[in-house]
Amino acid sequence: MTENGHKIYDLTALIDMYSGNMDNVKGTLVIFIDQMRKDVTMLKQKFSEKDYPSVKAFAHRMKPNLKLFGMNEMHLLVLDIEQAALESNAAALDAQLTRLYALAEIACVRMQIEVIDRV
C-alpha cells in the first residue's frame, strides 16, 4: 500500500461506501483497475499524438476515482497534468505522465495482490 513510505491508495472511503462489504469492494476494484489501465494507455496515445486537449480531458476524468480510492499523489499529479496540457508543455507532460504510469501500475498490481486476490 506504500511507495517510499507514502500510501499509494487508501480504500477507506470505498469500504465505507459499501458498508464493509468486501465482495462489492473487490468487484469495484476489478473494474477500476481495468479502467485505470485503459485511461493510462489513452493518455500515452493522446500525448504521443500531441493531442493536449484530450490529455487534459482524460486526466480530468480520472480525478474523482483517484480521490475515492485515496490515490492522493496520483490525484495531485493529474492536476499538474491538466495544467501542463492546457499550456501544451510537452516536457512537463512527459515527466508527469512517466510518473503517473509508474504509480498507476504499482497501485493496480498492489490492489490486485493485497485486496482482490486475498482470500
N, CA, C and O atoms as a printed pandas DataFrame, in Angstrom:
     atom_number atom_name residue_name chain_id  residue_number  x_coord  y_coord  z_coord
0              1         N          MET        A               1    0.810   -1.192    0.000
1              2        CA          MET        A               1    0.000    0.000    0.000
2              3         C          MET        A               1    0.860    1.266    0.000
3              4         O          MET        A               1    0.347    2.363   -0.221
4              5         N          THR        A               2    2.179    1.118    0.250
5              6        CA          THR        A               2    3.022    2.312    0.281
6              7         C          THR        A               2    4.097    2.243   -0.784
7              8         O          THR        A               2    4.528    1.166   -1.195
8              9         N          GLU        A               3    4.511    3.398   -1.211
9             10        CA          GLU        A               3    5.614    3.553   -2.154
10            11         C          GLU        A               3    6.524    4.594   -1.525
11            12         O          GLU        A               3    6.137    5.751   -1.364
12            13         N          ASN        A               4    7.732    4.181   -1.172
13            14        CA          ASN        A               4    8.668    5.080   -0.500
14            15         C          ASN        A               4    8.059    5.692    0.766
15            16         O          ASN        A               4    8.258    6.872    1.052
16            17         N          GLY        A               5    7.321    4.882    1.514
17            18        CA          GLY        A               5    6.738    5.352    2.762
18            19         C          GLY        A               5    5.439    6.119    2.616
19            20         O          GLY        A               5    4.852    6.516    3.622
20            21         N          HIS        A               6    4.971    6.341    1.395
21            22        CA          HIS        A               6    3.717    7.063    1.165
22            23         C          HIS        A               6    2.658    6.078    0.683
23            24         O          HIS        A               6    2.947    5.154   -0.078
24            25         N          LYS        A               7    1.440    6.290    1.138
25            26        CA          LYS        A               7    0.341    5.439    0.677
26            27         C          LYS        A               7    0.071    5.702   -0.795
27            28         O          LYS        A               7   -0.074    6.851   -1.211
28            29         N          ILE        A               8    0.003    4.650   -1.568
29            30        CA          ILE        A               8   -0.352    4.776   -2.980
30            31         C          ILE        A               8   -1.869    4.828   -3.107
31            32         O          ILE        A               8   -2.412    5.520   -3.968
32            33         N          TYR        A               9   -2.543    4.082   -2.231
33            34        CA          TYR        A               9   -4.005    4.092   -2.238
34            35         C          TYR        A               9   -4.512    3.894   -0.819
35            36         O          TYR        A               9   -3.793    3.410    0.055
36            37         N          ASP        A              10   -5.750    4.275   -0.611
37            38        CA          ASP        A              10   -6.412    4.113    0.676
38            39         C          ASP        A              10   -7.880    3.841    0.372
39            40         O          ASP        A              10   -8.589    4.710   -0.133
40            41         N          LEU        A              11   -8.321    2.654    0.678
41            42        CA          LEU        A              11   -9.675    2.231    0.308
42            43         C          LEU        A              11  -10.726    2.523    1.374
43            44         O          LEU        A              11  -11.850    2.032    1.277
44            45         N          THR        A              12  -10.383    3.304    2.376
45            46        CA          THR        A              12  -11.308    3.587    3.471
46            47         C          THR        A              12  -12.651    4.117    2.965
47            48         O          THR        A              12  -13.701    3.621    3.376
48            49         N          ALA        A              13  -12.633    5.103    2.092
49            50        CA          ALA        A              13  -13.887    5.692    1.589
50            51         C          ALA        A              13  -14.698    4.663    0.799
51            52         O          ALA        A              13  -15.923    4.613    0.910
52            53         N          LEU        A              14  -14.013    3.848    0.005
53            54        CA          LEU        A              14  -14.705    2.823   -0.781
54            55         C          LEU        A              14  -15.317    1.770    0.137
55            56         O          LEU        A              14  -16.462    1.362   -0.061
56            57         N          ILE        A              15  -14.567    1.333    1.129
57            58        CA          ILE        A              15  -15.068    0.338    2.077
58            59         C          ILE        A              15  -16.257    0.910    2.843
59            60         O          ILE        A              15  -17.254    0.220    3.058
60            61         N          ASP        A              16  -16.148    2.160    3.248
61            62        CA          ASP        A              16  -17.277    2.816    3.932
62            63         C          ASP        A              16  -18.498    2.909    3.027
63            64         O          ASP        A              16  -19.628    2.701    3.469
64            65         N          MET        A              17  -18.261    3.225    1.754
65            66        CA          MET        A              17  -19.357    3.358    0.802
66            67         C          MET        A              17  -20.142    2.044    0.679
67            68         O          MET        A              17  -21.359    2.051    0.495
68            69         N          TYR        A              18  -19.422    0.918    0.786
69            70        CA          TYR        A              18  -20.055   -0.395    0.689
70            71         C          TYR        A              18  -20.314   -1.023    2.057
71            72         O          TYR        A              18  -20.559   -2.225    2.154
72            73         N          SER        A              19  -20.262   -0.215    3.107
73            74        CA          SER        A              19  -20.515   -0.684    4.478
74            75         C          SER        A              19  -19.706   -1.936    4.818
75            76         O          SER        A              19  -20.191   -2.844    5.492
76            77         N          GLY        A              20  -18.469   -1.960    4.336
77            78        CA          GLY        A              20  -17.570   -3.063    4.659
78            79         C          GLY        A              20  -17.765   -4.320    3.830
79            80         O          GLY        A              20  -17.088   -5.317    4.079
80            81         N          ASN        A              21  -18.658   -4.312    2.861
81            82        CA          ASN        A              21  -18.892   -5.490    2.020
82            83         C          ASN        A              21  -17.717   -5.652    1.051
83            84         O          ASN        A              21  -17.647   -4.980    0.022
84            85         N          MET        A              22  -16.801   -6.554    1.398
85            86        CA          MET        A              22  -15.573   -6.701    0.620
86            87         C          MET        A              22  -15.812   -7.306   -0.760
87            88         O          MET        A              22  -15.010   -7.081   -1.666
88            89         N          ASP        A              23  -16.878   -8.058   -0.944
89            90        CA          ASP        A              23  -17.185   -8.570   -2.285
90            91         C          ASP        A              23  -17.474   -7.403   -3.233
91            92         O          ASP        A              23  -17.022   -7.396   -4.378
92            93         N          ASN        A              24  -18.228   -6.423   -2.745
93            94        CA          ASN        A              24  -18.512   -5.237   -3.562
94            95         C          ASN        A              24  -17.251   -4.413   -3.792
95            96         O          ASN        A              24  -17.038   -3.895   -4.888
96            97         N          VAL        A              25  -16.415   -4.289   -2.766
97            98        CA          VAL        A              25  -15.151   -3.553   -2.897
98            99         C          VAL        A              25  -14.288   -4.217   -3.955
99           100         O          VAL        A              25  -13.753   -3.551   -4.841
100          101         N          LYS        A              26  -14.157   -5.533   -3.860
101          102        CA          LYS        A              26  -13.328   -6.268   -4.825
102          103         C          LYS        A              26  -13.878   -6.132   -6.241
103          104         O          LYS        A              26  -13.112   -5.933   -7.185
104          105         N          GLY        A              27  -15.184   -6.235   -6.397
105          106        CA          GLY        A              27  -15.790   -6.087   -7.720
106          107         C          GLY        A              27  -15.527   -4.715   -8.312
107          108         O          GLY        A              27  -15.243   -4.585   -9.502
108          109         N          THR        A              28  -15.622   -3.694   -7.475
109          110        CA          THR        A              28  -15.357   -2.329   -7.926
110          111         C          THR        A              28  -13.889   -2.162   -8.292
111          112         O          THR        A              28  -13.563   -1.489   -9.269
112          113         N          LEU        A              29  -13.004   -2.774   -7.511
113          114        CA          LEU        A              29  -11.567   -2.683   -7.808
114          115         C          LEU        A              29  -11.221   -3.330   -9.144
115          116         O          LEU        A              29  -10.391   -2.810   -9.890
116          117         N          VAL        A              30  -11.847   -4.450   -9.446
117          118        CA          VAL        A              30  -11.596   -5.114  -10.734
118          119         C          VAL        A              30  -11.923   -4.157  -11.880
119          120         O          VAL        A              30  -11.150   -4.018  -12.828
120          121         N          ILE        A              31  -13.060   -3.510  -11.782
121          122        CA          ILE        A              31  -13.480   -2.552  -12.813
122          123         C          ILE        A              31  -12.533   -1.349  -12.841
123          124         O          ILE        A              31  -12.129   -0.895  -13.911
124          125         N          PHE        A              32  -12.184   -0.840  -11.660
125          126        CA          PHE        A              32  -11.304    0.321  -11.566
126          127         C          PHE        A              32   -9.943    0.040  -12.182
127          128         O          PHE        A              32   -9.428    0.857  -12.945
128          129         N          ILE        A              33   -9.358   -1.104  -11.861
129          130        CA          ILE        A              33   -8.029   -1.451  -12.391
130          131         C          ILE        A              33   -8.071   -1.517  -13.908
131          132         O          ILE        A              33   -7.187   -0.988  -14.582
132          133         N          ASP        A              34   -9.086   -2.158  -14.441
133          134        CA          ASP        A              34   -9.230   -2.242  -15.898
134          135         C          ASP        A              34   -9.339   -0.848  -16.515
135          136         O          ASP        A              34   -8.683   -0.552  -17.514
136          137         N          GLN        A              35  -10.163   -0.003  -15.919
137          138        CA          GLN        A              35  -10.353    1.348  -16.451
138          139         C          GLN        A              35   -9.099    2.199  -16.294
139          140         O          GLN        A              35   -8.767    2.985  -17.181
140          141         N          MET        A              36   -8.406    2.048  -15.179
141          142        CA          MET        A              36   -7.175    2.808  -14.947
142          143         C          MET        A              36   -6.149    2.487  -16.034
143          144         O          MET        A              36   -5.512    3.385  -16.583
144          145         N          ARG        A              37   -6.001    1.224  -16.331
145          146        CA          ARG        A              37   -5.038    0.826  -17.365
146          147         C          ARG        A              37   -5.457    1.355  -18.740
147          148         O          ARG        A              37   -4.607    1.770  -19.527
148          149         N          LYS        A              38   -6.740    1.344  -19.028
149          150        CA          LYS        A              38   -7.227    1.899  -20.293
150          151         C          LYS        A              38   -6.972    3.402  -20.357
151          152         O          LYS        A              38   -6.536    3.919  -21.386
152          153         N          ASP        A              39   -7.244    4.102  -19.256
153          154        CA          ASP        A              39   -7.036    5.557  -19.223
154          155         C          ASP        A              39   -5.566    5.913  -19.395
155          156         O          ASP        A              39   -5.230    6.848  -20.123
156          157         N          VAL        A              40   -4.698    5.176  -18.732
157          158        CA          VAL        A              40   -3.261    5.440  -18.848
158          159         C          VAL        A              40   -2.795    5.186  -20.281
159          160         O          VAL        A              40   -2.000    5.954  -20.822
160          161         N          THR        A              41   -3.281    4.123  -20.886
161          162        CA          THR        A              41   -2.936    3.830  -22.281
162          163         C          THR        A              41   -3.424    4.952  -23.193
163          164         O          THR        A              41   -2.710    5.376  -24.102
164          165         N          MET        A              42   -4.632    5.425  -22.948
165          166        CA          MET        A              42   -5.180    6.505  -23.770
166          167         C          MET        A              42   -4.394    7.792  -23.562
167          168         O          MET        A              42   -4.149    8.521  -24.523
168          169         N          LEU        A              43   -3.994    8.087  -22.332
169          170        CA          LEU        A              43   -3.167    9.266  -22.074
170          171         C          LEU        A              43   -1.857    9.178  -22.855
171          172         O          LEU        A              43   -1.422   10.160  -23.456
172          173         N          LYS        A              44   -1.235    8.004  -22.844
173          174        CA          LYS        A              44    0.012    7.801  -23.602
174          175         C          LYS        A              44   -0.217    8.096  -25.084
175          176         O          LYS        A              44    0.554    8.812  -25.723
176          177         N          GLN        A              45   -1.295    7.524  -25.605
177          178        CA          GLN        A              45   -1.595    7.695  -27.027
178          179         C          GLN        A              45   -1.843    9.163  -27.370
179          180         O          GLN        A              45   -1.275    9.684  -28.330
180          181         N          LYS        A              46   -2.680    9.818  -26.595
181          182        CA          LYS        A              46   -3.013   11.219  -26.882
182          183         C          LYS        A              46   -1.790   12.123  -26.721
183          184         O          LYS        A              46   -1.636   13.090  -27.466
184          185         N          PHE        A              47   -0.929   11.820  -25.766
185          186        CA          PHE        A              47    0.301   12.596  -25.603
186          187         C          PHE        A              47    1.206   12.400  -26.817
187          188         O          PHE        A              47    1.769   13.366  -27.331
188          189         N          SER        A              48    1.349   11.166  -27.273
189          190        CA          SER        A              48    2.213   10.910  -28.434
190          191         C          SER        A              48    1.672   11.580  -29.701
191          192         O          SER        A              48    2.435   11.911  -30.609
192          193         N          GLU        A              49    0.355   11.776  -29.753
193          194        CA          GLU        A              49   -0.272   12.470  -30.876
194          195         C          GLU        A              49   -0.277   13.991  -30.684
195          196         O          GLU        A              49   -0.748   14.736  -31.544
196          197         N          LYS        A              50    0.255   14.437  -29.542
197          198        CA          LYS        A              50    0.262   15.861  -29.180
198          199         C          LYS        A              50   -1.154   16.440  -29.121
199          200         O          LYS        A              50   -1.379   17.613  -29.421
200          201         N          ASP        A              51   -2.086   15.599  -28.732
201          202        CA          ASP        A              51   -3.485   15.999  -28.574
202          203         C          ASP        A              51   -3.687   16.429  -27.120
203          204         O          ASP        A              51   -4.286   15.709  -26.321
204          205         N          TYR        A              52   -3.183   17.601  -26.799
205          206        CA          TYR        A              52   -3.185   18.081  -25.424
206          207         C          TYR        A              52   -4.585   18.317  -24.848
207          208         O          TYR        A              52   -4.785   18.083  -23.657
208          209         N          PRO        A              53   -5.555   18.770  -25.639
209          210        CA          PRO        A              53   -6.913   18.872  -25.077
210          211         C          PRO        A              53   -7.465   17.515  -24.610
211          212         O          PRO        A              53   -8.161   17.440  -23.597
212          213         N          SER        A              54   -7.154   16.455  -25.347
213          214        CA          SER        A              54   -7.612   15.124  -24.930
214          215         C          SER        A              54   -6.844   14.633  -23.706
215          216         O          SER        A              54   -7.417   13.970  -22.840
216          217         N          VAL        A              55   -5.558   14.952  -23.629
217          218        CA          VAL        A              55   -4.783   14.602  -22.437
218          219         C          VAL        A              55   -5.425   15.262  -21.218
219          220         O          VAL        A              55   -5.629   14.623  -20.186
220          221         N          LYS        A              56   -5.736   16.540  -21.353
221          222        CA          LYS        A              56   -6.370   17.279  -20.257
222          223         C          LYS        A              56   -7.714   16.641  -19.900
223          224         O          LYS        A              56   -8.020   16.478  -18.719
224          225         N          ALA        A              57   -8.507   16.282  -20.888
225          226        CA          ALA        A              57   -9.834   15.702  -20.645
226          227         C          ALA        A              57   -9.731   14.346  -19.940
227          228         O          ALA        A              57  -10.483   14.076  -19.004
228          229         N          PHE        A              58   -8.810   13.501  -20.382
229          230        CA          PHE        A              58   -8.652   12.196  -19.734
230          231         C          PHE        A              58   -8.139   12.344  -18.311
231          232         O          PHE        A              58   -8.599   11.642  -17.410
232          233         N          ALA        A              59   -7.203   13.240  -18.104
233          234        CA          ALA        A              59   -6.689   13.484  -16.753
234          235         C          ALA        A              59   -7.826   13.974  -15.854
235          236         O          ALA        A              59   -7.966   13.529  -14.715
236          237         N          HIS        A              60   -8.621   14.879  -16.373
237          238        CA          HIS        A              60   -9.746   15.423  -15.601
238          239         C          HIS        A              60  -10.728   14.310  -15.217
239          240         O          HIS        A              60  -11.241   14.268  -14.099
240          241         N          ARG        A              61  -10.969   13.432  -16.154
241          242        CA          ARG        A              61  -11.917   12.340  -15.929
242          243         C          ARG        A              61  -11.445   11.368  -14.844
243          244         O          ARG        A              61  -12.263   10.714  -14.198
244          245         N          MET        A              62  -10.143   11.276  -14.647
245          246        CA          MET        A              62   -9.580   10.349  -13.674
246          247         C          MET        A              62   -9.689   10.855  -12.230
247          248         O          MET        A              62   -9.649   10.061  -11.290
248          249         N          LYS        A              63   -9.825   12.152  -12.059
249          250        CA          LYS        A              63   -9.739   12.753  -10.723
250          251         C          LYS        A              63  -10.726   12.195   -9.696
251          252         O          LYS        A              63  -10.295   11.875   -8.588
252          253         N          PRO        A              64  -12.008   12.059   -9.990
253          254        CA          PRO        A              64  -12.931   11.579   -8.949
254          255         C          PRO        A              64  -12.576   10.187   -8.417
255          256         O          PRO        A              64  -12.624    9.949   -7.210
256          257         N          ASN        A              65  -12.225    9.283   -9.311
257          258        CA          ASN        A              65  -11.877    7.934   -8.863
258          259         C          ASN        A              65  -10.574    7.923   -8.077
259          260         O          ASN        A              65  -10.443    7.176   -7.107
260          261         N          LEU        A              66   -9.615    8.738   -8.480
261          262        CA          LEU        A              66   -8.370    8.798   -7.729
262          263         C          LEU        A              66   -8.626    9.272   -6.306
263          264         O          LEU        A              66   -8.003    8.786   -5.361
264          265         N          LYS        A              67   -9.544   10.221   -6.155
265          266        CA          LYS        A              67   -9.926   10.690   -4.813
266          267         C          LYS        A              67  -10.620    9.573   -4.028
267          268         O          LYS        A              67  -10.280    9.318   -2.873
268          269         N          LEU        A              68  -11.594    8.909   -4.660
269          270        CA          LEU        A              68  -12.340    7.847   -3.987
270          271         C          LEU        A              68  -11.425    6.725   -3.520
271          272         O          LEU        A              68  -11.628    6.158   -2.446
272          273         N          PHE        A              69  -10.427    6.405   -4.321
273          274        CA          PHE        A              69   -9.523    5.308   -3.999
274          275         C          PHE        A              69   -8.317    5.771   -3.182
275          276         O          PHE        A              69   -7.358    5.021   -3.003
276          277         N          GLY        A              70   -8.370    6.995   -2.695
277          278        CA          GLY        A              70   -7.324    7.507   -1.818
278          279         C          GLY        A              70   -5.952    7.588   -2.461
279          280         O          GLY        A              70   -4.932    7.433   -1.790
280          281         N          MET        A              71   -5.931    7.830   -3.762
281          282        CA          MET        A              71   -4.673    7.913   -4.511
282          283         C          MET        A              71   -4.253    9.384   -4.607
283          284         O          MET        A              71   -4.274    9.991   -5.677
284          285         N          ASN        A              72   -3.879    9.920   -3.467
285          286        CA          ASN        A              72   -3.648   11.359   -3.359
286          287         C          ASN        A              72   -2.490   11.856   -4.217
287          288         O          ASN        A              72   -2.601   12.902   -4.855
288          289         N          GLU        A              73   -1.384   11.122   -4.242
289          290        CA          GLU        A              73   -0.260   11.554   -5.066
290          291         C          GLU        A              73   -0.641   11.566   -6.544
291          292         O          GLU        A              73   -0.291   12.493   -7.275
292          293         N          MET        A              74   -1.348   10.547   -6.973
293          294        CA          MET        A              74   -1.777   10.492   -8.362
294          295         C          MET        A              74   -2.801   11.586   -8.656
295          296         O          MET        A              74   -2.804   12.153   -9.749
296          297         N          HIS        A              75   -3.659   11.883   -7.700
297          298        CA          HIS        A              75   -4.640   12.950   -7.878
298          299         C          HIS        A              75   -3.931   14.285   -8.094
299          300         O          HIS        A              75   -4.285   15.036   -9.003
300          301         N          LEU        A              76   -2.945   14.578   -7.273
301          302        CA          LEU        A              76   -2.176   15.819   -7.445
302          303         C          LEU        A              76   -1.444   15.832   -8.779
303          304         O          LEU        A              76   -1.330   16.870   -9.432
304          305         N          LEU        A              77   -0.954   14.675   -9.168
305          306        CA          LEU        A              77   -0.244   14.565  -10.441
306          307         C          LEU        A              77   -1.166   14.847  -11.623
307          308         O          LEU        A              77   -0.757   15.520  -12.569
308          309         N          VAL        A              78   -2.397   14.349  -11.590
309          310        CA          VAL        A              78   -3.299   14.624  -12.713
310          311         C          VAL        A              78   -3.714   16.096  -12.743
311          312         O          VAL        A              78   -4.007   16.632  -13.812
312          313         N          LEU        A              79   -3.742   16.750  -11.589
313          314        CA          LEU        A              79   -3.975   18.202  -11.596
314          315         C          LEU        A              79   -2.842   18.906  -12.350
315          316         O          LEU        A              79   -3.083   19.814  -13.146
316          317         N          ASP        A              80   -1.605   18.474  -12.087
317          318        CA          ASP        A              80   -0.452   19.043  -12.791
318          319         C          ASP        A              80   -0.487   18.703  -14.283
319          320         O          ASP        A              80   -0.121   19.523  -15.124
320          321         N          ILE        A              81   -0.929   17.490  -14.596
321          322        CA          ILE        A              81   -1.032   17.074  -15.998
322          323         C          ILE        A              81   -2.061   17.928  -16.725
323          324         O          ILE        A              81   -1.832   18.349  -17.858
324          325         N          GLU        A              82   -3.189   18.183  -16.081
325          326        CA          GLU        A              82   -4.201   19.061  -16.684
326          327         C          GLU        A              82   -3.603   20.432  -17.011
327          328         O          GLU        A              82   -3.810   20.964  -18.101
328          329         N          GLN        A              83   -2.872   20.988  -16.069
329          330        CA          GLN        A              83   -2.295   22.319  -16.266
330          331         C          GLN        A              83   -1.241   22.291  -17.380
331          332         O          GLN        A              83   -1.218   23.175  -18.236
332          333         N          ALA        A              84   -0.381   21.287  -17.366
333          334        CA          ALA        A              84    0.649   21.188  -18.397
334          335         C          ALA        A              84    0.024   20.986  -19.777
335          336         O          ALA        A              84    0.518   21.526  -20.767
336          337         N          ALA        A              85   -1.058   20.211  -19.846
337          338        CA          ALA        A              85   -1.747   20.002  -21.120
338          339         C          ALA        A              85   -2.383   21.300  -21.594
339          340         O          ALA        A              85   -2.361   21.608  -22.786
340          341         N          LEU        A              86   -2.947   22.056  -20.669
341          342        CA          LEU        A              86   -3.544   23.344  -21.006
342          343         C          LEU        A              86   -2.493   24.282  -21.602
343          344         O          LEU        A              86   -2.782   25.058  -22.513
344          345         N          GLU        A              87   -1.274   24.199  -21.076
345          346        CA          GLU        A              87   -0.168   25.047  -21.534
346          347         C          GLU        A              87    0.619   24.416  -22.683
347          348         O          GLU        A              87    1.584   25.007  -23.167
348          349         N          SER        A              88    0.219   23.223  -23.120
349          350        CA          SER        A              88    0.945   22.461  -24.155
350          351         C          SER        A              88    2.424   22.310  -23.802
351          352         O          SER        A              88    3.295   22.424  -24.664
352          353         N          ASN        A              89    2.688   22.054  -22.534
353          354        CA          ASN        A              89    4.048   21.910  -22.025
354          355         C          ASN        A              89    4.478   20.446  -22.136
355          356         O          ASN        A              89    4.303   19.662  -21.203
356          357         N          ALA        A              90    5.041   20.094  -23.290
357          358        CA          ALA        A              90    5.384   18.700  -23.577
358          359         C          ALA        A              90    6.419   18.138  -22.608
359          360         O          ALA        A              90    6.316   16.981  -22.202
360          361         N          ALA        A              91    7.413   18.935  -22.233
361          362        CA          ALA        A              91    8.461   18.449  -21.329
362          363         C          ALA        A              91    7.877   18.092  -19.962
363          364         O          ALA        A              91    8.185   17.038  -19.405
364          365         N          ALA        A              92    7.040   18.971  -19.429
365          366        CA          ALA        A              92    6.416   18.701  -18.136
366          367         C          ALA        A              92    5.483   17.496  -18.241
367          368         O          ALA        A              92    5.470   16.639  -17.358
368          369         N          LEU        A              93    4.711   17.432  -19.313
369          370        CA          LEU        A              93    3.797   16.300  -19.502
370          371         C          LEU        A              93    4.551   14.980  -19.577
371          372         O          LEU        A              93    4.126   13.982  -18.995
372          373         N          ASP        A              94    5.655   14.976  -20.283
373          374        CA          ASP        A              94    6.434   13.748  -20.410
374          375         C          ASP        A              94    6.859   13.243  -19.034
375          376         O          ASP        A              94    6.696   12.061  -18.729
376          377         N          ALA        A              95    7.396   14.122  -18.211
377          378        CA          ALA        A              95    7.837   13.730  -16.869
378          379         C          ALA        A              95    6.656   13.318  -15.992
379          380         O          ALA        A              95    6.726   12.310  -15.287
380          381         N          GLN        A              96    5.591   14.081  -16.033
381          382        CA          GLN        A              96    4.420   13.789  -15.196
382          383         C          GLN        A              96    3.740   12.490  -15.609
383          384         O          GLN        A              96    3.339   11.693  -14.760
384          385         N          LEU        A              97    3.615   12.284  -16.907
385          386        CA          LEU        A              97    2.970   11.059  -17.384
386          387         C          LEU        A              97    3.826    9.836  -17.071
387          388         O          LEU        A              97    3.294    8.774  -16.748
388          389         N          THR        A              98    5.136    9.976  -17.162
389          390        CA          THR        A              98    6.023    8.867  -16.800
390          391         C          THR        A              98    5.802    8.471  -15.346
391          392         O          THR        A              98    5.721    7.284  -15.029
392          393         N          ARG        A              99    5.706    9.453  -14.470
393          394        CA          ARG        A              99    5.461    9.177  -13.053
394          395         C          ARG        A              99    4.061    8.577  -12.859
395          396         O          ARG        A              99    3.888    7.636  -12.085
396          397         N          LEU        A             100    3.080    9.118  -13.553
397          398        CA          LEU        A             100    1.723    8.591  -13.443
398          399         C          LEU        A             100    1.654    7.135  -13.883
399          400         O          LEU        A             100    1.017    6.319  -13.218
400          401         N          TYR        A             101    2.301    6.800  -14.995
401          402        CA          TYR        A             101    2.286    5.418  -15.484
402          403         C          TYR        A             101    2.864    4.485  -14.427
403          404         O          TYR        A             101    2.303    3.425  -14.148
404          405         N          ALA        A             102    3.984    4.886  -13.843
405          406        CA          ALA        A             102    4.646    4.042  -12.844
406          407         C          ALA        A             102    3.757    3.856  -11.614
407          408         O          ALA        A             102    3.569    2.734  -11.144
408          409         N          LEU        A             103    3.222    4.941  -11.105
409          410        CA          LEU        A             103    2.356    4.851   -9.927
410          411         C          LEU        A             103    1.095    4.048  -10.204
411          412         O          LEU        A             103    0.660    3.265   -9.361
412          413         N          ALA        A             104    0.513    4.235  -11.368
413          414        CA          ALA        A             104   -0.713    3.513  -11.719
414          415         C          ALA        A             104   -0.460    2.012  -11.757
415          416         O          ALA        A             104   -1.266    1.230  -11.253
416          417         N          GLU        A             105    0.644    1.614  -12.348
417          418        CA          GLU        A             105    0.925    0.184  -12.441
418          419         C          GLU        A             105    1.208   -0.405  -11.062
419          420         O          GLU        A             105    0.724   -1.490  -10.740
420          421         N          ILE        A             106    1.980    0.295  -10.257
421          422        CA          ILE        A             106    2.250   -0.186   -8.896
422          423         C          ILE        A             106    0.936   -0.318   -8.126
423          424         O          ILE        A             106    0.699   -1.332   -7.470
424          425         N          ALA        A             107    0.088    0.701   -8.205
425          426        CA          ALA        A             107   -1.183    0.676   -7.475
426          427         C          ALA        A             107   -2.070   -0.462   -7.959
427          428         O          ALA        A             107   -2.661   -1.171   -7.146
428          429         N          CYS        A             108   -2.170   -0.644   -9.259
429          430        CA          CYS        A             108   -3.028   -1.704   -9.803
430          431         C          CYS        A             108   -2.545   -3.083   -9.356
431          432         O          CYS        A             108   -3.345   -3.929   -8.955
432          433         N          VAL        A             109   -1.248   -3.301   -9.428
433          434        CA          VAL        A             109   -0.695   -4.597   -9.014
434          435         C          VAL        A             109   -0.916   -4.816   -7.525
435          436         O          VAL        A             109   -1.314   -5.903   -7.105
436          437         N          ARG        A             110   -0.663   -3.799   -6.738
437          438        CA          ARG        A             110   -0.832   -3.944   -5.283
438          439         C          ARG        A             110   -2.294   -4.151   -4.899
439          440         O          ARG        A             110   -2.585   -4.958   -4.016
440          441         N          MET        A             111   -3.217   -3.443   -5.540
441          442        CA          MET        A             111   -4.632   -3.658   -5.237
442          443         C          MET        A             111   -5.042   -5.079   -5.601
443          444         O          MET        A             111   -5.819   -5.711   -4.886
444          445         N          GLN        A             112   -4.520   -5.573   -6.708
445          446        CA          GLN        A             112   -4.818   -6.937   -7.129
446          447         C          GLN        A             112   -4.330   -7.926   -6.074
447          448         O          GLN        A             112   -5.078   -8.808   -5.652
448          449         N          ILE        A             113   -3.079   -7.778   -5.651
449          450        CA          ILE        A             113   -2.480   -8.714   -4.703
450          451         C          ILE        A             113   -3.040   -8.536   -3.295
451          452         O          ILE        A             113   -3.401   -9.513   -2.639
452          453         N          GLU        A             114   -3.110   -7.303   -2.837
453          454        CA          GLU        A             114   -3.452   -7.023   -1.445
454          455         C          GLU        A             114   -4.948   -7.084   -1.135
455          456         O          GLU        A             114   -5.336   -7.278    0.017
456          457         N          VAL        A             115   -5.777   -6.920   -2.148
457          458        CA          VAL        A             115   -7.221   -6.889   -1.888
458          459         C          VAL        A             115   -7.972   -7.948   -2.701
459          460         O          VAL        A             115   -8.660   -8.793   -2.128
460          461         N          ILE        A             116   -7.846   -7.909   -4.000
461          462        CA          ILE        A             116   -8.660   -8.793   -4.851
462          463         C          ILE        A             116   -8.281  -10.270   -4.668
463          464         O          ILE        A             116   -9.153  -11.127   -4.529
464          465         N          ASP        A             117   -6.986  -10.552   -4.670
465          466        CA          ASP        A             117   -6.549  -11.951   -4.572
466          467         C          ASP        A             117   -6.546  -12.483   -3.141
467          468         O          ASP        A             117   -6.320  -13.671   -2.912
468          469         N          ARG        A             118   -6.795  -11.614   -2.206
469          470        CA          ARG        A             118   -6.809  -12.009   -0.801
470          471         C          ARG        A             118   -8.022  -12.891   -0.527
471          472         O          ARG        A             118   -9.139  -12.574   -0.938
472          473         N          VAL        A             119   -7.798  -13.967    0.150
473          474        CA          VAL        A             119   -8.886  -14.922    0.448
474          475         C          VAL        A             119   -9.722  -14.435    1.606
475          476         O          VAL        A             119  -10.679  -15.101    2.000
